[in-house]
Amino acid sequence: MAVMDRARTVSHAEPGSTGKKGAAGFGVLLALLATVVWSGSFVATRGMAETVPPVQAVFWRWIIALLAVAPFAARQAWQQRALIRRHLGFIALASLFGVALYNTLVHQAGLTTSAANMGMIMAASPVIMALYARLGGERLGARRTFGMLLAAFGVLLLVGDGSIGFDFGAGDLWMLAAALSFATYSALLKRKPAELGGLAFLITTFVLGALMLAPAYAVSLHVQGGFEVTAGTVGPLLYVGVFSSAVAFFAWNKAVSMIGAARAGVVYYLQPVCVAGLGLLLLDEPTGPAQLLCMALILGGVGLGSARR
């Protein structure tokens, strides 16, 4: 799924540069590419929910991602191996929440909830990030507080199937846990050592995340057995491994370096719309008036909750 704080660099284009406007437009396109690809990962996850056990799907996702990113990142990781050892505890914690735990929860949620619900619940994760910021001493202000409450209300309506009761589906609860894990990961990214290269950090989290998943993978393989290797299983795995975990991360990091995290984050809010549209087209998942209302509440609340004032 989606990592808005993965990169910490911002655009350094000269104010008077004639190519500044074009570069900004290209940065927006890269952010949009990452958002659409990540939206497709929810559809792919939902599509293979009945054929590939969640832990096995996540394990192979990161093995594929590791193979895809290694040609580009291995050299930097080797050059910065001393830095990696120095900050190994931090990187391991980020790997736990961002690679191992978050994605396992997403795949578990895909067993019993729709791709549209998954995308819309994840859209509320910036609200959790704002709560982390408040716990860290940052003042949110009335506007951001109202936005968080509005988005939270939208999530309650969504997972409560149109009511504010607590009769949540299991998949929705798994997805809420995934949003919490992703928010924790994003909060950790703000503390990433500046001297540690983005590619070195990326490949190291992939390696550590896969190692953390290996015991659970072995247990799943023993208890549930393996999955059948067909176009219907390999195709989605290649998508989430190569595109969602390698291409999208690269595009997002480049976008943030060109236009900044805040502007790229605005594009990320299109994710629920993309997921709902893809779910309707590819999985025949209907999007009714109630879901559209929840989508509006969540997007509006996240927009307000992410404002600086």
C-alpha positions as CSV (number, residue, x, y, z in Angstrom):
1,M,0.0,0.0,0.0
2,A,1.0,3.6,0.0
3,V,4.0,5.4,1.7
4,M,3.8,9.2,1.8
5,D,6.8,9.7,4.1
6,R,9.1,7.2,2.5
7,A,11.3,9.9,1.0
8,R,12.4,12.9,3.0
9,T,14.0,15.0,0.3
10,V,12.3,17.9,-1.3
11,S,12.7,19.6,-4.7
12,H,15.7,21.8,-5.0
13,A,14.9,23.4,-8.4
14,E,16.0,27.0,-8.9
15,P,13.2,29.5,-8.4
16,G,13.8,31.0,-11.8
17,S,14.4,27.8,-13.7
18,T,12.5,27.7,-16.9
19,G,12.0,23.9,-16.4
20,K,10.5,24.3,-13.0
21,K,6.8,24.1,-14.1
22,G,7.5,21.1,-16.4
23,A,9.3,19.3,-13.6
24,A,6.5,19.9,-11.2
25,G,4.0,18.6,-13.7
26,F,6.1,15.5,-14.2
27,G,6.3,15.0,-10.4
28,V,2.5,15.1,-10.2
29,L,2.3,12.5,-12.9
30,L,4.7,10.2,-11.0
31,A,2.7,10.6,-7.8
32,L,-0.4,9.8,-9.7
33,L,1.3,6.7,-11.2
34,A,2.3,5.4,-7.8
35,T,-1.3,6.1,-6.4
36,V,-3.0,4.2,-9.2
37,V,-0.5,1.3,-8.9
38,W,-1.0,1.1,-5.2
39,S,-4.8,1.2,-5.8
40,G,-4.5,-1.8,-8.1
41,S,-2.7,-3.7,-5.4
42,F,-5.9,-3.8,-3.3
43,V,-7.7,-5.2,-6.2
44,A,-5.0,-7.8,-6.8
45,T,-5.0,-8.7,-3.2
46,R,-8.7,-9.2,-3.2
47,G,-8.6,-11.1,-6.4
48,M,-6.2,-13.8,-5.1
49,A,-7.8,-14.0,-1.6
50,E,-9.3,-17.4,-2.3
51,T,-6.3,-19.0,-3.9
52,V,-3.2,-17.8,-2.0
53,P,-3.0,-17.9,1.8
54,P,-2.2,-14.3,3.1
55,V,1.1,-15.0,4.7
56,Q,2.4,-16.9,1.6
57,A,1.2,-14.1,-0.6
58,V,3.0,-11.5,1.4
59,F,6.2,-13.5,1.6
60,W,6.4,-14.0,-2.1
61,R,5.5,-10.4,-2.7
62,W,8.6,-9.3,-0.9
63,I,10.8,-11.9,-2.5
64,I,9.7,-10.7,-5.9
65,A,10.1,-7.1,-4.9
66,L,13.6,-7.8,-3.6
67,L,14.6,-9.4,-6.9
68,A,13.2,-6.5,-8.8
69,V,14.9,-3.8,-6.8
70,A,18.3,-5.5,-6.2
71,P,19.9,-4.5,-9.5
72,F,19.3,-0.9,-8.6
73,A,19.8,-0.8,-4.8
74,A,22.3,-3.5,-3.9
75,R,25.3,-1.4,-4.7
76,Q,24.2,1.5,-2.5
77,A,23.3,-0.9,0.3
78,W,26.8,-2.4,0.1
79,Q,28.4,1.0,0.1
80,Q,26.4,2.0,3.2
81,R,26.6,-1.3,5.0
82,A,28.3,0.4,8.0
83,L,25.4,2.9,8.3
84,I,22.9,0.1,8.0
85,R,24.5,-1.8,10.8
86,R,24.6,1.3,13.0
87,H,20.8,1.9,12.4
88,L,19.8,-1.7,12.2
89,G,17.4,-1.5,15.2
90,F,15.5,1.4,13.6
91,I,15.4,-0.3,10.2
92,A,14.1,-3.5,11.7
93,L,11.3,-1.7,13.5
94,A,10.3,0.0,10.2
95,S,10.5,-3.4,8.4
96,L,8.2,-4.9,11.0
97,F,5.4,-2.3,10.7
98,G,5.8,-1.4,7.0
99,V,6.8,-4.6,5.3
100,A,5.9,-7.6,7.4
101,L,2.9,-6.6,9.6
102,Y,1.1,-4.1,7.4
103,N,1.0,-6.1,4.2
104,T,0.0,-9.3,6.1
105,L,-2.9,-7.5,7.6
106,V,-3.9,-6.1,4.2
107,H,-3.9,-9.6,2.7
108,Q,-5.8,-11.0,5.7
109,A,-8.4,-8.3,5.2
110,G,-8.8,-9.2,1.6
111,L,-10.3,-12.5,2.6
112,T,-13.6,-11.0,3.9
113,T,-13.9,-7.4,2.7
114,S,-14.1,-5.6,-0.6
115,A,-11.3,-3.9,-2.4
116,A,-13.3,-0.6,-2.2
117,N,-13.6,-0.9,1.5
118,M,-9.9,-1.6,1.8
119,G,-8.9,1.5,-0.1
120,M,-11.3,3.8,1.7
121,I,-10.3,2.6,5.1
122,M,-6.6,3.1,4.2
123,A,-7.4,6.7,3.1
124,A,-8.0,7.4,6.8
125,S,-4.5,6.5,7.8
126,P,-3.2,10.1,7.6
127,V,-5.6,10.9,10.4
128,I,-3.8,8.3,12.6
129,M,-0.5,9.9,11.5
130,A,-1.9,13.3,12.7
131,L,-2.7,11.7,16.0
132,Y,0.9,10.5,16.3
133,A,2.0,14.0,15.5
134,R,-0.2,15.3,18.3
135,L,1.3,12.8,20.8
136,G,4.7,14.0,19.7
137,G,3.8,17.6,20.8
138,E,2.6,19.0,17.5
139,R,-0.5,21.3,17.8
140,L,-3.2,20.3,15.4
141,G,-5.6,23.2,15.6
142,A,-9.4,23.2,15.3
143,R,-9.5,22.6,11.5
144,R,-7.3,19.6,11.6
145,T,-9.1,18.2,14.7
146,F,-12.5,18.6,12.9
147,G,-11.0,16.9,9.8
148,M,-9.9,13.9,11.9
149,L,-13.3,13.5,13.5
150,L,-15.0,13.8,10.1
151,A,-12.8,11.1,8.5
152,A,-13.2,8.9,11.6
153,F,-17.0,9.2,11.3
154,G,-16.8,8.3,7.6
155,V,-14.7,5.2,8.5
156,L,-17.2,4.2,11.2
157,L,-20.1,4.5,8.7
158,L,-18.2,2.5,6.1
159,V,-17.2,-0.4,8.3
160,G,-20.5,-0.3,10.2
161,D,-22.3,-0.9,6.8
162,G,-24.1,2.5,6.9
163,S,-24.6,2.8,10.7
164,I,-22.5,3.9,13.5
165,G,-22.8,0.7,15.4
166,F,-19.9,-1.5,16.1
167,D,-21.0,-4.5,14.1
168,F,-17.8,-4.5,12.0
169,G,-16.9,-7.2,9.6
170,A,-13.7,-9.1,10.3
171,G,-12.1,-7.9,7.1
172,D,-12.8,-4.2,8.0
173,L,-11.2,-4.7,11.4
174,W,-8.1,-6.3,9.8
175,M,-7.9,-3.3,7.5
176,L,-8.2,-0.8,10.4
177,A,-5.3,-2.6,12.0
178,A,-3.4,-2.4,8.7
179,A,-4.0,1.4,8.7
180,L,-2.7,1.7,12.2
181,S,0.4,-0.3,11.2
182,F,1.0,1.8,8.2
183,A,0.6,5.0,10.2
184,T,3.1,3.7,12.7
185,Y,5.5,3.0,9.9
186,S,5.0,6.4,8.4
187,A,5.7,8.0,11.8
188,L,8.9,6.1,12.0
189,L,10.0,7.3,8.6
190,K,10.2,10.8,9.9
191,R,13.1,9.6,12.0
192,K,15.0,8.0,9.2
193,P,18.7,9.0,9.3
194,A,19.2,11.6,6.6
195,E,22.6,10.1,5.6
196,L,21.0,6.7,4.8
197,G,20.2,6.4,1.1
198,G,16.7,5.8,0.0
199,L,17.5,2.7,-2.1
200,A,19.7,1.2,0.7
201,F,16.9,1.7,3.2
202,L,14.4,0.2,0.7
203,I,16.2,-3.0,0.0
204,T,17.2,-3.5,3.6
205,T,13.6,-3.3,4.7
206,F,12.6,-5.7,2.0
207,V,15.3,-8.2,3.2
208,L,14.4,-7.9,6.9
209,G,10.7,-8.0,6.2
210,A,11.0,-11.2,4.2
211,L,13.2,-12.8,7.0
212,M,10.5,-11.8,9.6
213,L,7.9,-13.5,7.5
214,A,9.9,-16.7,6.8
215,P,8.8,-18.5,10.1
216,A,5.1,-17.7,9.5
217,Y,5.5,-18.7,5.9
218,A,6.9,-22.1,6.9
219,V,4.0,-22.6,9.4
220,S,1.4,-21.7,6.7
221,L,3.0,-24.0,4.2
222,H,2.9,-26.9,6.7
223,V,-0.7,-26.2,7.9
224,Q,-2.4,-24.9,4.8
225,G,-0.2,-26.4,2.1
226,G,1.1,-24.5,-0.9
227,F,-0.9,-22.7,-3.6
228,E,-1.3,-23.8,-7.2
229,V,1.0,-22.0,-9.6
230,T,-1.3,-20.6,-12.3
231,A,-1.7,-17.4,-14.2
232,G,-4.4,-16.4,-11.7
233,T,-1.9,-16.6,-8.8
234,V,1.4,-15.7,-10.4
235,G,0.0,-12.7,-12.2
236,P,-1.3,-10.9,-9.1
237,L,1.9,-11.8,-7.2
238,L,4.1,-10.3,-9.9
239,Y,1.9,-7.2,-9.9
240,V,2.1,-6.6,-6.1
241,G,5.8,-7.6,-6.1
242,V,7.2,-5.7,-9.1
243,F,4.8,-2.8,-9.6
244,S,3.3,-2.1,-6.1
245,S,6.5,-2.8,-4.2
246,A,9.2,-1.6,-6.6
247,V,7.9,0.6,-9.4
248,A,5.4,2.5,-7.2
249,F,8.0,3.1,-4.5
250,F,10.5,4.4,-7.0
251,A,7.9,6.7,-8.7
252,W,6.7,8.0,-5.4
253,N,10.2,8.7,-4.1
254,K,11.0,10.5,-7.2
255,A,7.8,12.5,-7.1
256,V,8.4,13.6,-3.5
257,S,11.9,14.7,-4.4
258,M,10.5,16.8,-7.2
259,I,7.4,18.4,-5.7
260,G,7.6,17.7,-2.0
261,A,5.7,15.3,0.2
262,A,2.8,17.6,0.9
263,R,1.9,18.2,-2.7
264,A,2.4,14.5,-3.6
265,G,0.2,13.6,-0.6
266,V,-2.8,15.5,-2.2
267,V,-2.6,13.1,-5.1
268,Y,-2.6,10.1,-2.8
269,Y,-6.1,11.1,-1.6
270,L,-7.4,9.9,-5.0
271,Q,-6.6,6.3,-3.9
272,P,-10.2,5.4,-2.7
273,V,-11.7,6.6,-5.9
274,C,-9.2,4.6,-7.9
275,V,-9.7,1.4,-5.8
276,A,-13.5,1.7,-6.1
277,G,-13.3,2.2,-9.9
278,L,-10.9,-0.7,-10.3
279,G,-13.0,-2.9,-8.0
280,L,-16.1,-2.2,-10.1
281,L,-14.3,-2.8,-13.4
282,L,-12.3,-5.9,-12.5
283,L,-14.1,-7.6,-9.6
284,D,-17.7,-6.4,-10.3
285,E,-17.8,-4.9,-6.8
286,P,-20.7,-2.4,-6.7
287,T,-20.2,1.1,-5.3
288,G,-23.5,2.4,-3.9
289,P,-24.7,5.7,-2.5
290,A,-23.6,4.8,1.0
291,Q,-20.1,4.0,-0.1
292,L,-20.0,7.3,-2.0
293,L,-21.1,9.2,1.0
294,C,-18.4,7.5,3.2
295,M,-15.8,8.2,0.5
296,A,-16.7,11.9,0.6
297,L,-16.6,12.1,4.4
298,I,-13.2,10.3,4.5
299,L,-11.6,12.4,1.7
300,G,-13.0,15.6,3.1
301,G,-11.9,14.8,6.6
302,V,-8.4,13.7,5.5
303,G,-8.1,16.9,3.5
304,L,-8.9,19.0,6.5
305,G,-7.0,16.9,8.9
306,S,-3.8,17.1,6.8
307,A,-3.9,20.9,6.7
308,R,-1.2,22.7,8.6
309,R,-3.6,25.2,10.1
